[in-house]
Protein backbone atom coordinates (compact mmCIF):
# COMPACT_ATOMS: atom_id res chain seq x y z
CA UNK A 1 0.00 0.00 0.00
CA UNK A 2 1.33 3.47 -0.92
CA UNK A 3 2.31 5.87 1.89
CA UNK A 4 2.36 9.67 1.87
CA UNK A 5 4.73 11.62 4.10
CA UNK A 6 3.35 14.91 5.43
CA UNK A 7 6.01 17.37 6.57
CA UNK A 8 6.27 20.82 8.06
CA UNK A 9 7.58 23.09 10.77
CA UNK A 10 6.93 26.13 12.88
CA UNK A 11 9.53 28.65 11.89
CA UNK A 12 8.07 32.14 11.56
CA UNK A 13 6.43 32.58 14.97
CA UNK A 14 6.60 30.96 18.36
CA UNK A 15 4.17 28.92 20.41
CA UNK A 16 3.15 30.28 23.79
CA UNK A 17 2.92 28.23 26.95
CA UNK A 18 -0.72 27.31 26.55
CA UNK A 19 -3.00 25.12 24.44
CA UNK A 20 -2.88 25.92 20.75
CA UNK A 21 -4.26 24.38 17.58
CA UNK A 22 -2.10 24.66 14.49
CA UNK A 23 -3.12 24.28 10.85
CA UNK A 24 -1.11 21.39 9.50
CA UNK A 25 -0.06 23.45 6.47
CA UNK A 26 0.82 26.70 8.23
CA UNK A 27 4.01 28.23 9.61
CA UNK A 28 2.08 30.51 11.96
CA UNK A 29 1.36 29.93 15.60
CA UNK A 30 -2.28 28.98 15.30
CA UNK A 31 -4.72 29.86 18.05
CA UNK A 32 -7.02 28.48 20.71
CA UNK A 33 -9.87 27.92 18.23
CA UNK A 34 -9.50 24.51 16.62
CA UNK A 35 -12.09 25.31 13.95
CA UNK A 36 -9.81 28.04 12.59
CA UNK A 37 -7.02 25.53 12.08
CA UNK A 38 -8.55 22.28 10.78
CA UNK A 39 -7.71 21.03 7.31
CA UNK A 40 -9.86 18.84 5.06
CA UNK A 41 -9.02 15.17 4.40
CA UNK A 42 -10.61 14.20 1.05
CA UNK A 43 -9.93 10.44 1.23
CA UNK A 44 -10.31 7.66 3.77
CA UNK A 45 -7.15 6.28 5.32
CA UNK A 46 -4.92 6.07 8.38
CA UNK A 47 -2.52 8.54 10.00
CA UNK A 48 0.49 7.33 12.01
CA UNK A 49 4.24 7.64 12.69
CA UNK A 50 4.44 11.15 14.15
CA UNK A 51 8.00 12.45 14.62
CA UNK A 52 8.71 15.76 16.37
CA UNK A 53 11.94 17.75 16.67
CA UNK A 54 12.59 20.79 18.92
CA UNK A 55 15.39 23.28 18.48
CA UNK A 56 15.55 23.84 22.25
CA UNK A 57 14.80 21.29 24.96
CA UNK A 58 11.84 22.13 27.24
CA UNK A 59 13.98 22.19 30.39
CA UNK A 60 13.97 20.41 33.72
CA UNK A 61 10.51 19.50 34.96
CA UNK A 62 8.72 20.77 31.84
CA UNK A 63 7.45 19.27 28.61
CA UNK A 64 5.69 19.91 25.31
CA UNK A 65 3.04 17.54 23.95
CA UNK A 66 2.17 17.53 20.24
CA UNK A 67 -0.81 15.49 19.06
CA UNK A 68 -3.00 15.08 16.00
CA UNK A 69 -6.71 15.78 16.63
CA UNK A 70 -9.62 14.80 14.39
CA UNK A 71 -12.78 16.70 13.53
CA UNK A 72 -15.38 14.26 12.20
CA UNK A 73 -17.34 15.16 9.06
CA UNK A 74 -20.60 17.08 9.63
CA UNK A 75 -19.67 17.69 13.26
CA UNK A 76 -18.90 20.76 15.36
CA UNK A 77 -16.67 18.93 17.84
CA UNK A 78 -13.04 17.82 17.77
CA UNK A 79 -11.42 14.91 19.59
CA UNK A 80 -7.88 13.90 20.47
CA UNK A 81 -6.42 10.83 18.80
CA UNK A 82 -3.89 8.39 20.22
CA UNK A 83 -1.13 9.74 17.95
CA UNK A 84 0.81 11.98 20.32
CA UNK A 85 4.40 12.86 21.26
CA UNK A 86 5.60 14.32 24.57
CA UNK A 87 9.11 15.78 24.78
CA UNK A 88 10.37 16.44 28.31
CA UNK A 89 13.32 17.85 30.24
CA UNK A 90 16.53 17.80 28.17
CA UNK A 91 15.17 15.86 25.18
CA UNK A 92 14.72 17.55 21.80
CA UNK A 93 13.17 14.71 19.78
CA UNK A 94 10.31 12.28 20.14
CA UNK A 95 8.17 9.95 18.09
CA UNK A 96 5.01 7.83 18.23
CA UNK A 97 5.27 4.82 15.98
CA UNK A 98 2.91 2.68 18.04
CA UNK A 99 -0.42 4.38 17.45
CA UNK A 100 -2.61 5.27 14.48
CA UNK A 101 -6.12 6.51 13.76
CA UNK A 102 -8.46 6.26 10.79
CA UNK A 103 -10.34 8.97 8.91
CA UNK A 104 -13.16 9.06 6.40
CA UNK A 105 -13.36 11.41 3.44
CA UNK A 106 -14.69 14.70 4.75
CA UNK A 107 -13.01 14.47 8.17
CA UNK A 108 -10.57 17.18 9.21
CA UNK A 109 -7.36 17.11 11.23
CA UNK A 110 -5.36 19.67 13.16
CA UNK A 111 -2.26 19.73 15.33
CA UNK A 112 -2.80 20.38 19.05
CA UNK A 113 0.07 21.51 21.26
CA UNK A 114 0.03 21.68 25.05
CA UNK A 115 2.65 22.18 27.76
CA UNK A 116 3.42 21.11 31.27
CA UNK A 117 5.14 23.79 33.30
CA UNK A 118 6.84 26.61 31.39
CA UNK A 119 9.08 25.03 28.77
CA UNK A 120 11.79 26.99 27.00
CA UNK A 121 10.82 28.77 23.82
CA UNK A 122 11.63 26.73 20.72
CA UNK A 123 10.89 26.36 17.09
CA UNK A 124 9.87 22.85 16.11
CA UNK A 125 9.32 20.50 13.21
CA UNK A 126 7.33 17.35 12.54
CA UNK A 127 6.37 14.80 9.94
CA UNK A 128 3.91 11.91 9.85
CA UNK A 129 2.42 9.37 7.45
CA UNK A 130 -0.89 8.88 5.66
CA UNK A 131 -1.83 5.45 4.25
CA UNK A 132 -4.94 5.68 2.04
CA UNK A 133 -7.71 3.10 2.05
CA UNK A 134 -7.65 3.27 -1.77
CA UNK A 135 -4.10 2.56 -2.87
CA UNK A 136 -2.18 5.46 -4.45
CA UNK A 137 -4.59 8.18 -3.25
CA UNK A 138 -2.67 11.19 -1.90
CA UNK A 139 -4.29 14.17 -0.21
CA UNK A 140 -4.04 17.93 -0.73
CA UNK A 141 -5.90 19.89 1.94
CA UNK A 142 -6.51 23.63 2.04
CA UNK A 143 -8.10 26.09 4.43
CA UNK A 144 -8.84 29.79 4.86
CA UNK A 145 -8.02 29.72 8.57
CA UNK A 146 -9.53 32.47 10.65
CA UNK A 147 -9.88 34.86 7.75
CA UNK A 148 -12.69 36.43 5.76
CA UNK A 149 -12.87 33.39 3.48
CA UNK A 150 -13.99 33.44 -0.12
CA UNK A 151 -16.37 36.16 -1.22
CA UNK A 152 -17.79 36.75 -4.73
CA UNK A 153 -15.23 35.27 -7.16
CA UNK A 154 -11.97 34.13 -5.55
CA UNK A 155 -9.19 31.56 -6.09
CA UNK A 156 -7.20 29.32 -3.75
CA UNK A 157 -4.41 26.75 -4.06
CA UNK A 158 -4.74 23.10 -3.00
CA UNK A 159 -2.41 21.97 -0.24
CA UNK A 160 -1.84 25.40 1.33
CA UNK A 161 -3.30 27.71 3.97
CA UNK A 162 -4.23 31.37 3.86
CA UNK A 163 -6.23 33.90 5.89
CA UNK A 164 -8.13 34.85 2.75
CA UNK A 165 -8.06 34.17 -0.98
CA UNK A 166 -6.92 35.94 -4.13
CA UNK A 167 -8.91 37.60 -6.88
CA UNK A 168 -5.84 37.07 -9.11
CA UNK A 169 -5.92 33.68 -10.80
CA UNK A 170 -2.20 33.80 -11.60
CA UNK A 171 -1.37 34.11 -7.89
CA UNK A 172 -3.26 30.93 -7.04
CA UNK A 173 -1.69 28.15 -9.10
CA UNK A 174 -0.38 24.74 -8.08
CA UNK A 175 1.96 23.44 -10.78
CA UNK A 176 2.62 19.72 -11.16
CA UNK A 177 6.12 18.29 -11.58
CA UNK A 178 4.64 14.85 -12.34
CA UNK A 179 1.54 13.45 -14.02
CA UNK A 180 -1.59 12.07 -12.39
CA UNK A 181 -5.35 12.48 -11.85
CA UNK A 182 -7.29 14.97 -9.69
CA UNK A 183 -10.48 13.69 -8.04
CA UNK A 184 -12.59 13.73 -4.84
CA UNK A 185 -13.32 17.40 -4.10
CA UNK A 186 -14.55 17.87 -0.51
CA UNK A 187 -15.60 21.27 0.85
CA UNK A 188 -16.86 22.43 4.23
CA UNK A 189 -17.76 25.94 5.31
CA UNK A 190 -17.86 26.66 9.04
CA UNK A 191 -21.18 25.34 10.39
CA UNK A 192 -22.19 28.87 11.42
CA UNK A 193 -21.37 30.25 7.95
CA UNK A 194 -23.67 28.44 5.52
CA UNK A 195 -24.52 30.48 2.39
CA UNK A 196 -27.97 31.44 3.75
CA UNK A 197 -31.54 31.07 2.59
CA UNK A 198 -31.76 31.25 -1.21
CA UNK A 199 -27.95 31.64 -1.47
CA UNK A 200 -25.23 29.40 -2.86
CA UNK A 201 -21.47 28.79 -2.97
CA UNK A 202 -19.97 26.85 -5.88
CA UNK A 203 -16.43 25.43 -5.83
CA UNK A 204 -14.84 24.39 -9.13
CA UNK A 205 -11.38 23.00 -9.93
CA UNK A 206 -9.69 24.57 -12.95
CA UNK A 207 -6.80 23.26 -15.04
CA UNK A 208 -4.61 25.71 -16.95
CA UNK A 209 -7.33 28.34 -16.50
CA UNK A 210 -10.20 26.18 -17.79
CA UNK A 211 -12.95 25.03 -15.37
CA UNK A 212 -13.24 21.24 -15.10
CA UNK A 213 -16.18 18.97 -14.27
CA UNK A 214 -14.91 18.49 -10.70
CA UNK A 215 -17.25 20.87 -8.85
CA UNK A 216 -19.76 21.07 -6.00
CA UNK A 217 -22.39 23.58 -4.87
CA UNK A 218 -23.48 24.28 -1.30
CA UNK A 219 -26.96 25.78 -0.94
CA UNK A 220 -28.99 27.51 1.75
CA UNK A 221 -28.35 26.24 5.26
CA UNK A 222 -26.05 23.42 4.15
CA UNK A 223 -22.36 23.89 4.82
CA UNK A 224 -20.76 20.77 3.27
CA UNK A 225 -20.49 19.43 -0.27
CA UNK A 226 -18.41 17.08 -2.39
CA UNK A 227 -17.88 15.65 -5.85
CA UNK A 228 -16.57 12.10 -5.63
CA UNK A 229 -17.61 11.19 -9.19
CA UNK A 230 -15.68 13.41 -11.60
CA UNK A 231 -11.95 13.65 -12.26
CA UNK A 232 -9.43 15.03 -14.72
CA UNK A 233 -5.85 14.26 -15.72
CA UNK A 234 -2.78 16.48 -15.34
CA UNK A 235 0.71 16.17 -16.79
CA UNK A 236 3.95 17.78 -15.68
CA UNK A 237 3.66 21.52 -16.31
CA UNK A 238 -0.11 21.70 -15.84
CA UNK A 239 -1.48 23.86 -13.03
CA UNK A 240 -4.73 23.82 -11.08
CA UNK A 241 -6.58 26.04 -8.62
CA UNK A 242 -9.98 26.22 -6.98
CA UNK A 243 -12.51 28.90 -7.93
CA UNK A 244 -15.34 29.90 -5.61
CA UNK A 245 -18.34 31.87 -6.81
CA UNK A 246 -21.02 32.82 -4.30
CA UNK A 247 -23.83 35.21 -3.53
CA UNK A 248 -23.91 34.03 0.08
CA UNK A 249 -22.16 34.60 3.37
CA UNK A 250 -18.39 35.02 3.35
CA UNK A 251 -16.59 32.73 5.76
CA UNK A 252 -13.92 30.21 6.57
CA UNK A 253 -13.61 27.27 4.21
CA UNK A 254 -11.84 23.93 4.45
CA UNK A 255 -11.42 21.98 1.24
CA UNK A 256 -9.31 19.24 -0.25
CA UNK A 257 -8.74 17.09 -3.32
CA UNK A 258 -7.08 13.77 -4.05
CA UNK A 259 -4.06 13.52 -6.38
CA UNK A 260 -3.54 10.04 -7.86
CA UNK A 261 -0.02 9.99 -9.35
CA UNK A 262 0.67 8.01 -12.50
CA UNK A 263 3.74 6.59 -10.75
CA UNK A 264 2.49 4.76 -7.66
CA UNK A 265 3.88 6.00 -4.36
CA UNK A 266 4.59 9.59 -5.39
CA UNK A 267 3.11 12.53 -3.45
CA UNK A 268 3.43 16.32 -3.43
CA UNK A 269 4.86 18.94 -1.05
CA UNK A 270 3.36 22.35 -1.83
CA UNK A 271 4.09 25.95 -0.85
CA UNK A 272 3.03 29.33 -2.27
CA UNK A 273 3.00 32.98 -1.21
CA UNK A 274 -0.51 33.82 -2.50
CA UNK A 275 -0.79 37.62 -2.48
CA UNK A 276 1.97 38.55 0.01
CA UNK A 277 5.69 38.02 0.61
CA UNK A 278 7.23 38.53 -2.81
CA UNK A 279 10.74 37.30 -3.54
CA UNK A 280 13.60 39.74 -3.10
CA UNK A 281 15.16 40.78 -6.42
CA UNK A 282 18.54 41.43 -4.81
CA UNK A 283 19.07 38.95 -1.95
CA UNK A 284 19.41 35.19 -1.82
CA UNK A 285 16.42 33.85 0.10
CA UNK A 286 15.12 30.51 1.34
CA UNK A 287 11.62 29.01 1.15
CA UNK A 288 10.06 26.23 3.22
CA UNK A 289 8.77 23.12 1.37
CA UNK A 290 5.22 23.42 2.79
CA UNK A 291 2.93 26.18 3.97
CA UNK A 292 0.97 29.05 2.53
CA UNK A 293 0.35 32.75 2.85
CA UNK A 294 2.48 33.34 5.95
CA UNK A 295 5.59 31.64 4.62
CA UNK A 296 7.68 34.75 4.08
CA UNK A 297 11.09 34.15 2.45
CA UNK A 298 14.13 34.53 4.69
CA UNK A 299 17.76 35.35 4.04
CA UNK A 300 18.66 32.84 6.78
CA UNK A 301 18.58 29.25 5.53
CA UNK A 302 17.90 27.67 8.91
CA UNK A 303 14.65 29.66 9.15
CA UNK A 304 13.10 27.45 6.46
CA UNK A 305 15.09 24.21 6.58
CA UNK A 306 12.52 21.51 7.27
CA UNK A 307 13.07 17.98 8.59
CA UNK A 308 11.76 15.19 6.35
CA UNK A 309 11.38 11.43 6.54
CA UNK A 310 13.44 9.10 4.35
CA UNK A 311 12.00 10.42 1.09
CA UNK A 312 13.28 10.50 -2.46
CA UNK A 313 12.57 13.78 -4.26
CA UNK A 314 11.67 13.14 -7.90
CA UNK A 315 10.73 16.54 -9.31
CA UNK A 316 10.54 20.29 -8.70
CA UNK A 317 8.28 22.87 -10.31
CA UNK A 318 8.49 26.62 -9.58
CA UNK A 319 6.13 29.39 -10.67
CA UNK A 320 6.18 33.19 -10.54
CA UNK A 321 3.34 35.69 -10.90
CA UNK A 322 5.61 38.31 -12.51
CA UNK A 323 8.22 37.42 -15.16
CA UNK A 324 11.84 38.34 -14.31
CA UNK A 325 12.24 40.59 -17.39
CA UNK A 326 14.61 40.72 -20.34
CA UNK A 327 18.14 39.59 -19.43
CA UNK A 328 17.10 38.81 -15.85
CA UNK A 329 16.44 35.59 -13.96
CA UNK A 330 15.78 33.71 -10.76
CA UNK A 331 17.70 30.49 -10.11
CA UNK A 332 15.99 28.12 -7.67
CA UNK A 333 18.11 25.42 -6.01
CA UNK A 334 16.83 22.61 -3.83
CA UNK A 335 18.85 22.56 -0.61
CA UNK A 336 19.64 19.49 1.47
CA UNK A 337 21.50 19.89 4.77
CA UNK A 338 22.77 23.36 3.72
CA UNK A 339 24.17 22.05 0.41
CA UNK A 340 22.88 21.98 -3.16
CA UNK A 341 22.57 18.33 -4.31
CA UNK A 342 21.91 19.20 -7.95
CA UNK A 343 18.20 19.90 -8.52
CA UNK A 344 17.59 23.42 -9.85
CA UNK A 345 15.20 25.48 -11.99
CA UNK A 346 16.01 28.74 -13.80
CA UNK A 347 13.19 31.13 -14.78
CA UNK A 348 14.27 34.03 -16.99
CA UNK A 349 13.05 36.69 -19.40
CA UNK A 350 9.32 36.51 -20.06
CA UNK A 351 8.94 33.04 -18.57
CA UNK A 352 6.97 32.58 -15.39
CA UNK A 353 7.35 28.86 -14.61
CA UNK A 354 9.69 25.95 -15.05
CA UNK A 355 10.45 22.50 -13.73
CA UNK A 356 12.91 19.65 -13.58
CA UNK A 357 13.02 15.97 -12.65
CA UNK A 358 15.76 14.05 -10.89
CA UNK A 359 16.56 11.86 -7.91
CA UNK A 360 17.53 13.35 -4.55
CA UNK A 361 17.63 10.78 -1.74
CA UNK A 362 17.07 11.94 1.84
CA UNK A 363 17.51 9.97 5.04
CA UNK A 364 15.22 10.57 8.02
CA UNK A 365 15.71 14.01 9.57
CA UNK A 366 17.56 15.52 6.61
CA UNK A 367 16.76 19.23 6.27
CA UNK A 368 15.42 20.60 2.98
CA UNK A 369 14.30 23.97 1.61
CA UNK A 370 14.43 25.93 -1.67
CA UNK A 371 16.98 28.66 -2.39
CA UNK A 372 16.09 31.66 -4.57
CA UNK A 373 19.00 33.45 -6.27
CA UNK A 374 18.10 36.60 -8.27
CA UNK A 375 20.41 37.74 -11.07
CA UNK A 376 20.47 41.19 -12.73
CA UNK A 377 17.68 42.56 -10.50
CA UNK A 378 14.64 40.69 -11.82
CA UNK A 379 11.14 41.93 -11.08
CA UNK A 380 10.00 41.12 -7.55
CA UNK A 381 7.35 38.41 -7.71
CA UNK A 382 4.99 36.27 -5.73
CA UNK A 383 5.94 32.63 -6.02
CA UNK A 384 4.97 28.99 -5.56
CA UNK A 385 6.69 25.64 -5.80
CA UNK A 386 5.87 21.95 -5.69
CA UNK A 387 8.06 18.95 -4.95
CA UNK A 388 7.20 15.41 -6.05
CA UNK A 389 8.57 12.70 -3.78
CA UNK A 390 8.13 9.15 -2.56
CA UNK A 391 9.16 7.35 0.60
CA UNK A 392 12.56 5.68 0.32
CA UNK A 393 11.77 3.37 3.24
CA UNK A 394 8.29 3.18 4.72
CA UNK A 395 8.42 3.25 8.50
CA UNK A 396 11.80 4.95 8.59
CA UNK A 397 10.37 7.67 10.81
CA UNK A 398 10.73 5.30 13.74
CA UNK A 399 14.46 5.95 13.71
CA UNK A 400 14.38 9.48 15.07
CA UNK A 401 18.08 9.39 15.86
CA UNK A 402 19.16 8.90 12.24
CA UNK A 403 20.22 12.47 11.65
CA UNK A 404 22.34 12.93 8.54
CA UNK A 405 25.58 14.79 8.11
CA UNK A 406 25.63 18.39 6.94
CA UNK A 407 26.88 17.65 3.46
CA UNK A 408 25.32 16.26 0.33
CA UNK A 409 27.06 12.89 0.40
CA UNK A 410 23.86 11.22 1.61
CA UNK A 411 22.03 12.12 -1.57
CA UNK A 412 22.16 10.46 -4.94
CA UNK A 413 21.41 13.10 -7.52
CA UNK A 414 20.49 12.99 -11.17
CA UNK A 415 18.56 15.69 -12.99
CA UNK A 416 16.92 16.30 -16.33
CA UNK A 417 15.88 19.88 -17.06
CA UNK A 418 12.42 20.79 -18.28
CA UNK A 419 11.85 23.91 -20.32
CA UNK A 420 10.63 27.07 -18.62
CA UNK A 421 7.02 27.91 -19.42
CA UNK A 422 5.17 31.16 -19.63
CA UNK A 423 2.50 31.10 -16.93
CA UNK A 424 -0.01 32.02 -19.62
CA UNK A 425 0.86 28.88 -21.58
CA UNK A 426 -0.91 25.58 -21.09
CA UNK A 427 1.85 23.69 -22.85
CA UNK A 428 2.48 20.30 -21.28
CA UNK A 429 5.82 19.05 -20.10
CA UNK A 430 6.77 15.40 -20.01
CA UNK A 431 7.37 13.96 -16.92
CA UNK A 432 2.37 15.20 0.53
CA UNK A 433 -0.16 18.51 2.52
CA UNK A 434 -0.14 19.83 5.02
CA UNK A 435 1.82 19.87 8.16
CA UNK A 436 3.49 22.58 10.07
CA UNK A 437 5.03 22.87 13.44
CA UNK A 438 5.08 25.11 16.42
CA UNK A 439 6.85 27.72 18.32
CA UNK A 440 9.86 29.40 19.68
SVG drawing of the C-alpha trace seen along z (x, -y; Angstrom):
<svg xmlns="http://www.w3.org/2000/svg" viewBox="-34 -45 64 47">
<polyline fill="none" stroke="black" stroke-width="0.4" points="0.0,0.0 1.3,-3.5 2.3,-5.9 2.4,-9.7 4.7,-11.6 3.3,-14.9 6.0,-17.4 6.3,-20.8 7.6,-23.1 6.9,-26.1 9.5,-28.7 8.1,-32.1 6.4,-32.6 6.6,-31.0 4.2,-28.9 3.2,-30.3 2.9,-28.2 -0.7,-27.3 -3.0,-25.1 -2.9,-25.9 -4.3,-24.4 -2.1,-24.7 -3.1,-24.3 -1.1,-21.4 -0.1,-23.5 0.8,-26.7 4.0,-28.2 2.1,-30.5 1.4,-29.9 -2.3,-29.0 -4.7,-29.9 -7.0,-28.5 -9.9,-27.9 -9.5,-24.5 -12.1,-25.3 -9.8,-28.0 -7.0,-25.5 -8.5,-22.3 -7.7,-21.0 -9.9,-18.8 -9.0,-15.2 -10.6,-14.2 -9.9,-10.4 -10.3,-7.7 -7.2,-6.3 -4.9,-6.1 -2.5,-8.5 0.5,-7.3 4.2,-7.6 4.4,-11.2 8.0,-12.4 8.7,-15.8 11.9,-17.7 12.6,-20.8 15.4,-23.3 15.5,-23.8 14.8,-21.3 11.8,-22.1 14.0,-22.2 14.0,-20.4 10.5,-19.5 8.7,-20.8 7.4,-19.3 5.7,-19.9 3.0,-17.5 2.2,-17.5 -0.8,-15.5 -3.0,-15.1 -6.7,-15.8 -9.6,-14.8 -12.8,-16.7 -15.4,-14.3 -17.3,-15.2 -20.6,-17.1 -19.7,-17.7 -18.9,-20.8 -16.7,-18.9 -13.0,-17.8 -11.4,-14.9 -7.9,-13.9 -6.4,-10.8 -3.9,-8.4 -1.1,-9.7 0.8,-12.0 4.4,-12.9 5.6,-14.3 9.1,-15.8 10.4,-16.4 13.3,-17.8 16.5,-17.8 15.2,-15.9 14.7,-17.6 13.2,-14.7 10.3,-12.3 8.2,-9.9 5.0,-7.8 5.3,-4.8 2.9,-2.7 -0.4,-4.4 -2.6,-5.3 -6.1,-6.5 -8.5,-6.3 -10.3,-9.0 -13.2,-9.1 -13.4,-11.4 -14.7,-14.7 -13.0,-14.5 -10.6,-17.2 -7.4,-17.1 -5.4,-19.7 -2.3,-19.7 -2.8,-20.4 0.1,-21.5 0.0,-21.7 2.6,-22.2 3.4,-21.1 5.1,-23.8 6.8,-26.6 9.1,-25.0 11.8,-27.0 10.8,-28.8 11.6,-26.7 10.9,-26.4 9.9,-22.9 9.3,-20.5 7.3,-17.3 6.4,-14.8 3.9,-11.9 2.4,-9.4 -0.9,-8.9 -1.8,-5.5 -4.9,-5.7 -7.7,-3.1 -7.6,-3.3 -4.1,-2.6 -2.2,-5.5 -4.6,-8.2 -2.7,-11.2 -4.3,-14.2 -4.0,-17.9 -5.9,-19.9 -6.5,-23.6 -8.1,-26.1 -8.8,-29.8 -8.0,-29.7 -9.5,-32.5 -9.9,-34.9 -12.7,-36.4 -12.9,-33.4 -14.0,-33.4 -16.4,-36.2 -17.8,-36.8 -15.2,-35.3 -12.0,-34.1 -9.2,-31.6 -7.2,-29.3 -4.4,-26.8 -4.7,-23.1 -2.4,-22.0 -1.8,-25.4 -3.3,-27.7 -4.2,-31.4 -6.2,-33.9 -8.1,-34.9 -8.1,-34.2 -6.9,-35.9 -8.9,-37.6 -5.8,-37.1 -5.9,-33.7 -2.2,-33.8 -1.4,-34.1 -3.3,-30.9 -1.7,-28.1 -0.4,-24.7 2.0,-23.4 2.6,-19.7 6.1,-18.3 4.6,-14.8 1.5,-13.5 -1.6,-12.1 -5.3,-12.5 -7.3,-15.0 -10.5,-13.7 -12.6,-13.7 -13.3,-17.4 -14.5,-17.9 -15.6,-21.3 -16.9,-22.4 -17.8,-25.9 -17.9,-26.7 -21.2,-25.3 -22.2,-28.9 -21.4,-30.2 -23.7,-28.4 -24.5,-30.5 -28.0,-31.4 -31.5,-31.1 -31.8,-31.2 -28.0,-31.6 -25.2,-29.4 -21.5,-28.8 -20.0,-26.8 -16.4,-25.4 -14.8,-24.4 -11.4,-23.0 -9.7,-24.6 -6.8,-23.3 -4.6,-25.7 -7.3,-28.3 -10.2,-26.2 -13.0,-25.0 -13.2,-21.2 -16.2,-19.0 -14.9,-18.5 -17.3,-20.9 -19.8,-21.1 -22.4,-23.6 -23.5,-24.3 -27.0,-25.8 -29.0,-27.5 -28.3,-26.2 -26.0,-23.4 -22.4,-23.9 -20.8,-20.8 -20.5,-19.4 -18.4,-17.1 -17.9,-15.6 -16.6,-12.1 -17.6,-11.2 -15.7,-13.4 -12.0,-13.7 -9.4,-15.0 -5.9,-14.3 -2.8,-16.5 0.7,-16.2 4.0,-17.8 3.7,-21.5 -0.1,-21.7 -1.5,-23.9 -4.7,-23.8 -6.6,-26.0 -10.0,-26.2 -12.5,-28.9 -15.3,-29.9 -18.3,-31.9 -21.0,-32.8 -23.8,-35.2 -23.9,-34.0 -22.2,-34.6 -18.4,-35.0 -16.6,-32.7 -13.9,-30.2 -13.6,-27.3 -11.8,-23.9 -11.4,-22.0 -9.3,-19.2 -8.7,-17.1 -7.1,-13.8 -4.1,-13.5 -3.5,-10.0 0.0,-10.0 0.7,-8.0 3.7,-6.6 2.5,-4.8 3.9,-6.0 4.6,-9.6 3.1,-12.5 3.4,-16.3 4.9,-18.9 3.4,-22.3 4.1,-25.9 3.0,-29.3 3.0,-33.0 -0.5,-33.8 -0.8,-37.6 2.0,-38.5 5.7,-38.0 7.2,-38.5 10.7,-37.3 13.6,-39.7 15.2,-40.8 18.5,-41.4 19.1,-39.0 19.4,-35.2 16.4,-33.8 15.1,-30.5 11.6,-29.0 10.1,-26.2 8.8,-23.1 5.2,-23.4 2.9,-26.2 1.0,-29.0 0.3,-32.7 2.5,-33.3 5.6,-31.6 7.7,-34.8 11.1,-34.1 14.1,-34.5 17.8,-35.4 18.7,-32.8 18.6,-29.2 17.9,-27.7 14.6,-29.7 13.1,-27.5 15.1,-24.2 12.5,-21.5 13.1,-18.0 11.8,-15.2 11.4,-11.4 13.4,-9.1 12.0,-10.4 13.3,-10.5 12.6,-13.8 11.7,-13.1 10.7,-16.5 10.5,-20.3 8.3,-22.9 8.5,-26.6 6.1,-29.4 6.2,-33.2 3.3,-35.7 5.6,-38.3 8.2,-37.4 11.8,-38.3 12.2,-40.6 14.6,-40.7 18.1,-39.6 17.1,-38.8 16.4,-35.6 15.8,-33.7 17.7,-30.5 16.0,-28.1 18.1,-25.4 16.8,-22.6 18.8,-22.6 19.6,-19.5 21.5,-19.9 22.8,-23.4 24.2,-22.0 22.9,-22.0 22.6,-18.3 21.9,-19.2 18.2,-19.9 17.6,-23.4 15.2,-25.5 16.0,-28.7 13.2,-31.1 14.3,-34.0 13.0,-36.7 9.3,-36.5 8.9,-33.0 7.0,-32.6 7.3,-28.9 9.7,-26.0 10.4,-22.5 12.9,-19.7 13.0,-16.0 15.8,-14.0 16.6,-11.9 17.5,-13.4 17.6,-10.8 17.1,-11.9 17.5,-10.0 15.2,-10.6 15.7,-14.0 17.6,-15.5 16.8,-19.2 15.4,-20.6 14.3,-24.0 14.4,-25.9 17.0,-28.7 16.1,-31.7 19.0,-33.5 18.1,-36.6 20.4,-37.7 20.5,-41.2 17.7,-42.6 14.6,-40.7 11.1,-41.9 10.0,-41.1 7.3,-38.4 5.0,-36.3 5.9,-32.6 5.0,-29.0 6.7,-25.6 5.9,-22.0 8.1,-18.9 7.2,-15.4 8.6,-12.7 8.1,-9.2 9.2,-7.4 12.6,-5.7 11.8,-3.4 8.3,-3.2 8.4,-3.2 11.8,-5.0 10.4,-7.7 10.7,-5.3 14.5,-5.9 14.4,-9.5 18.1,-9.4 19.2,-8.9 20.2,-12.5 22.3,-12.9 25.6,-14.8 25.6,-18.4 26.9,-17.7 25.3,-16.3 27.1,-12.9 23.9,-11.2 22.0,-12.1 22.2,-10.5 21.4,-13.1 20.5,-13.0 18.6,-15.7 16.9,-16.3 15.9,-19.9 12.4,-20.8 11.8,-23.9 10.6,-27.1 7.0,-27.9 5.2,-31.2 2.5,-31.1 0.0,-32.0 0.9,-28.9 -0.9,-25.6 1.8,-23.7 2.5,-20.3 5.8,-19.0 6.8,-15.4 7.4,-14.0 2.4,-15.2 -0.2,-18.5 -0.1,-19.8 1.8,-19.9 3.5,-22.6 5.0,-22.9 5.1,-25.1 6.8,-27.7 9.9,-29.4"/>
</svg>
